[in-house]
Amino acid sequence: MKKLALLFALITFSISCKPDKKVEEKTEEVIAPTTEDVEIRQEAKEPNTDKPKVELFTDNFDWTVIPVSSVQIGEFPYLSPPKGFFVKTKQGKPAKDGMTKFSEFGKLMMYTGAAFYNAEGKMAKMLYGMAEKGKAFNKLIFDKSVDGYLESIGAELIFKGSVPRKKMYALDKIDPMAQSDYIVGRAYNSDPIRHYALNHKSGKIMFQVWSNKYGAEVGVVELEDFVQTIKAPTASEMKEDIDTNGKAILNINFDTDKASLKPDALEIIDNIFILLDTNPDLKLSIEGHTVNTGTDERNKELSKQRANTVMYALAGKGIDISRLKAEGFGSEKPMVVNDSDENKAKNRRVELVKM
């Protein structure tokens, strides 16, 4: 009996000494953040006002330093898959018209080495795979083919490498979807992105290229100015909307992530002034709305700031501020689902609500 008890004790001790495989596996999967990551994230939570602000965007790209090319480049998107490769959908099937995604007016954020430049116009994205099923992706052939072709048509390499983490964290803070929506590949990892500018006689074109051992992505934008199709409502149209619906919905343009008015917004402000000046008994709640990009706290703060900008602009023109009130709702009250650029434009609005 004592022998059995001793044997049971030895078995119990042996089992208890065996490492927990699940714990070991979980520990091996955890990757400790770098010192740089910890510092950047800490700065994001507790910004150091003594440090200069990270400059994220530039409004100008110097095309004068890019030689004009007259090489024949064919039709948009101006490049075809290298031999042995194909453009695929996100599900892995052959993409229609050789493009994974196409937009008549879209955007790519081009990194210049110092800041992001918003390249807007006709846009396409392409995901690449090997045409032969089961064959491993050949990064070397893809890179030499695509980069070599772009150089042969006169495209200039404006950036190659990884975007600094500080820039990416700052960008994520403004728009968490910017990396996936406007930059192909992985802008922050060890596989370098390559950004090209082509100053062609027929127009200005920009390319983004990224690849690793599993696949590749290319983005292209044929630059063109945005054509505004929304007309500024007149004071009489605003009055009609308010009388009918109790409010007028306005698309007032502000600078990105700011409460400052763009020049084309001044015409709308003038018409709101006329509306109030010709209807002295009218009192309005000016209500700002944003899309769901960024944090709820920031969206609410920004929408209130923009409503205040409109209110004080009207007060500056002579409207008694006691007739006005400013409110900010952030992204709490969307008119439509934020699933496209068109819908986001509708949700990004200012409403004049009768009090």
Secondary structure, DSSP 8 states (H G I E B T S, - for coil): -HHHHHHHHHHHHHHHHS--HHHHHHHHH-----HHHHHHHHHHHS--TTS-----B-S---GGGS-EE-----STT-----TTEEEE-TTSSB-GGG-SEEEEEEEEEEE-SSSEEEEEEEEEEEEEEESSTT----HHHHHHHHHHHHHHTT-EEEEEE---HHHHHHHHHH-TTHHHHHS-S-TTSSS-EEEEEEEETTEEEEEEEEEETTEEEEEEEEE-----------HHHHHHHHHHHSEEEE---B-TTS--B-GGGHHHHHHHHHHHHH-TT--EEEEEE--S-S-HHHHHHHHHHHHHHHHHHHHHTT--GGGEEEEE-TTSS-SS-S-SHHHHHHHSEEEEEE-
